[in-house]
């Protein structure tokens, strides 16, 4: 049995289908199409609130979530543009309001996309470029104090990289991902990510591999951009279950993030370092405290506590969801599972679905020694997903027990037939597309 995920309203869905058909036959990352459509729209990117631009491989969304929560706790109106969405396209476009932002409505998106469609005049353009142009239109029309702008792919040639002078450029941990577009080494990928660095604009950087750090330092020096790096200009660690942040301005000792996992302390530290580096924004300690405690970001070691999927899972089982899909994403999810095991030990079962262009072996190797059993599943309605049999081969190569199931629901039912000394801890992981499907069928819609 499977449950249908929510679909966009028909008018918006038809519009998006027309725009998707304009996609170039080959993706060539460049900014020419963006400059063309933005000029036709009277350059909305020049009418935006002050921008904090965020690039990196892992942790972008969580860092943005911390930034938003802190800024909103300080009483500011915060626009947010993120990708991809999990269940509804509205999730990508958050409009800032006093007291907290709201997702753009279907009607607002229809108007913005229709305006972009007319301005584009049928020319080739990627859907992400159209989405970014529509976001700029929406954000320019609605006043706010700050815009948090997340890079879609890479940085240097990403559609978001048309902002001439942001408040800050933020770079989260860089790892191997999208080598077909960004390069086959960390040095090349870091060069693409560092492409968001602008002349004299502060750069705030998470802890990186030596190769990536070297590239970021070289680009920052060339652009005369002041660089504030983790473990050098600022430090974050846990102490007695609390988050302790320190830089040359002093020390913050605040409550731990609600978002689960040791890596979320690092993401929270990056958000704090960013806001402390921006002279025009004044945040007091109480807003940092409230924001870090309040921040939420779905499908990042998210515990599901109710919903349709519990009809299929073993009674008393824990259900966790994480959208990690590369080696570093697997590492932080596995670390979080290990922390959970220290608090309360349970048998661990993974339900995994991945895209065909991902390195399943590198991702799953992180879980060897943590899990007894992996069940490979397809990603529904996605032609580019890895077939469960191919995924199962990667699991076998690690010496793990593996089965295949036709759906997440079927995988949970199969786990229900097994006998465990205590109900298992089940992690559904491997893809944000799979995570979006799970949230949709479970009725746990991101707000």
HUNOR-V347890 format. One record per backbone hydrogen bond with DSSP energy under -0.5 kcal/mol. CO is the residue of the C=O (numbers start at 1). NH is the residue of the N-H. E is the energy in kcal/mol with one decimal. If there is no record, write none. Layout:
# HUNOR-V347890
co: {CO CO}
nh: {NH NH}
e: {E E}
This chain:
# HUNOR-V347890
co: {9 10 11 12 13 14 15 16 17 19 20 22 26 27 31 32 33 34 35 36 37 38 39 43 44 45 50 51 51 51 52 53 54 55 59 60 61 62 63 64 65 66 67 68 69 70 71 72 76 77 77 77 79 80 81 88 89 90 90 92 92 93 93 94 95 97 102 105 106 107 108 109 110 111 112 113 114 115 116 117 117 120 126 127 128 129 130 131 132 133 134 135 136 137 138 146 147 147 148 148 149 153 154 155 158 160 160 162 167 168 169 170 170 171 173 173 175 178 178 179 185 186 187 188 189 190 192 192 193 194 198 202 203 204 205 209 210 211 212 213 214 215 216 217 218 219 220 221 223 224 226 227 228 229 229 229 234 235 237 239 242 242 243 243 244 245 246 247 250 252 252 254 261 261 262 262 263 264 265 266 267 268 269 270 271 272 273 274 274 277 278 280 281 284 284 285 286 287 288 289 290 291 292 297 299 299 301 302 302 304 307 308 309 309 314 318 318 319 320 321 324 326 327 328 329 330 331 332 333 334 335 336 337 338 339 340 347 348 348 349 350 350 351 352 354 355 358 359 360 361 363 364 365 367 367 373 374 374 375 376 378 379 382 384 387 387 388 389 390 391 392 393 395 395 396 401 403 407 408 409 410 411 412 413 414 415 418 424 424 425 425 426 426 427 427 428 429 431 432 433 434 435 436 437 438 439 439 440 442 443}
nh: {13 14 15 16 17 18 19 20 21 22 23 125 28 29 35 36 37 38 39 40 41 43 42 46 47 48 147 53 167 168 149 170 151 172 63 64 65 66 67 68 69 70 71 72 73 74 76 75 78 79 145 146 148 94 150 91 92 93 104 82 94 95 104 80 102 100 95 109 110 111 112 113 114 115 116 117 118 119 120 121 122 123 130 131 132 133 134 135 136 137 138 139 140 141 142 79 52 149 81 150 54 155 56 158 161 162 163 164 202 53 204 55 172 206 57 58 177 181 182 183 189 190 191 192 193 194 156 195 196 197 201 169 228 171 230 213 214 215 216 217 218 219 220 221 222 223 225 224 200 226 203 229 205 232 233 234 231 246 244 242 239 244 245 254 237 252 235 250 247 245 254 243 264 265 265 266 267 268 269 270 271 272 273 274 275 276 277 277 278 279 281 282 283 287 288 289 290 291 292 293 294 295 258 300 301 323 303 304 321 319 310 311 312 313 317 320 426 304 428 302 430 330 331 332 333 334 335 336 337 338 339 340 341 342 343 344 425 372 373 427 352 375 429 377 386 358 360 363 364 365 366 367 368 370 371 350 376 403 352 405 380 382 385 356 390 391 392 393 394 395 396 397 398 400 399 374 376 411 412 413 414 415 416 417 417 418 420 318 426 349 427 320 428 351 429 322 353 435 436 437 438 439 440 441 442 443 444 443 308 445}
e: {-2.8 -2.9 -2.0 -2.5 -2.2 -2.1 -2.1 -2.5 -1.4 -1.4 -1.6 -1.7 -0.8 -0.6 -2.6 -2.2 -2.4 -2.6 -2.0 -1.8 -1.2 -3.3 -1.5 -1.6 -2.2 -0.5 -2.7 -0.5 -3.6 -0.9 -2.6 -3.2 -2.9 -2.8 -2.5 -2.5 -2.3 -2.3 -2.5 -3.0 -2.4 -2.4 -2.6 -2.8 -2.0 -1.3 -2.2 -1.7 -0.5 -0.5 -2.1 -1.6 -2.8 -2.7 -2.4 -1.7 -1.9 -1.9 -0.6 -1.3 -0.6 -0.5 -2.9 -2.3 -2.1 -1.9 -3.2 -2.3 -2.7 -2.2 -2.2 -3.0 -2.4 -2.0 -1.9 -2.7 -2.3 -2.1 -2.2 -1.3 -0.6 -1.5 -2.0 -2.8 -2.5 -2.4 -2.7 -2.3 -2.3 -2.1 -2.6 -3.0 -2.3 -1.5 -1.0 -2.7 -2.7 -0.7 -2.6 -0.6 -2.7 -0.6 -0.5 -1.0 -2.0 -1.6 -0.7 -0.7 -0.5 -2.3 -2.5 -3.1 -0.5 -2.7 -2.1 -2.0 -0.6 -1.7 -2.6 -1.5 -2.4 -2.9 -1.7 -1.6 -2.5 -2.9 -2.0 -1.1 -1.4 -1.9 -1.9 -2.7 -2.8 -2.5 -2.2 -2.8 -2.3 -1.6 -2.4 -2.6 -2.1 -2.5 -2.7 -2.2 -2.2 -2.3 -2.7 -0.9 -2.2 -0.6 -3.1 -0.5 -2.6 -1.6 -2.1 -1.5 -2.6 -2.6 -3.1 -1.6 -2.2 -0.5 -0.5 -2.7 -2.2 -3.1 -2.5 -1.7 -2.2 -2.7 -0.5 -2.5 -1.3 -0.5 -1.3 -0.9 -2.1 -2.4 -2.3 -2.1 -2.0 -2.4 -2.8 -2.1 -2.1 -2.1 -1.0 -0.7 -0.6 -0.8 -1.3 -0.5 -0.6 -0.8 -1.7 -2.5 -2.6 -2.6 -2.4 -1.7 -1.4 -2.0 -1.1 -0.8 -0.5 -2.9 -0.5 -0.6 -2.2 -0.7 -1.4 -2.1 -1.5 -1.5 -2.0 -0.5 -3.0 -2.6 -2.6 -2.8 -1.1 -2.7 -1.9 -2.0 -1.8 -2.6 -2.1 -2.0 -2.3 -2.3 -2.0 -2.2 -2.3 -1.5 -1.4 -2.8 -3.4 -1.9 -0.9 -2.4 -0.6 -2.9 -2.5 -2.8 -3.2 -1.7 -1.3 -2.1 -2.9 -1.9 -0.9 -2.0 -1.0 -2.4 -1.3 -2.3 -0.5 -2.0 -2.4 -2.5 -0.7 -0.9 -1.4 -3.1 -0.6 -2.2 -2.6 -1.7 -1.4 -1.8 -2.6 -1.9 -1.5 -1.5 -2.2 -1.9 -2.9 -2.1 -2.4 -2.1 -2.2 -2.1 -1.7 -0.7 -0.9 -1.4 -0.6 -2.1 -0.6 -2.3 -0.5 -3.0 -0.6 -2.7 -0.6 -2.4 -1.8 -2.1 -2.5 -2.0 -2.5 -2.5 -2.3 -2.8 -2.0 -0.8 -2.3 -0.7 -0.9 -0.8}
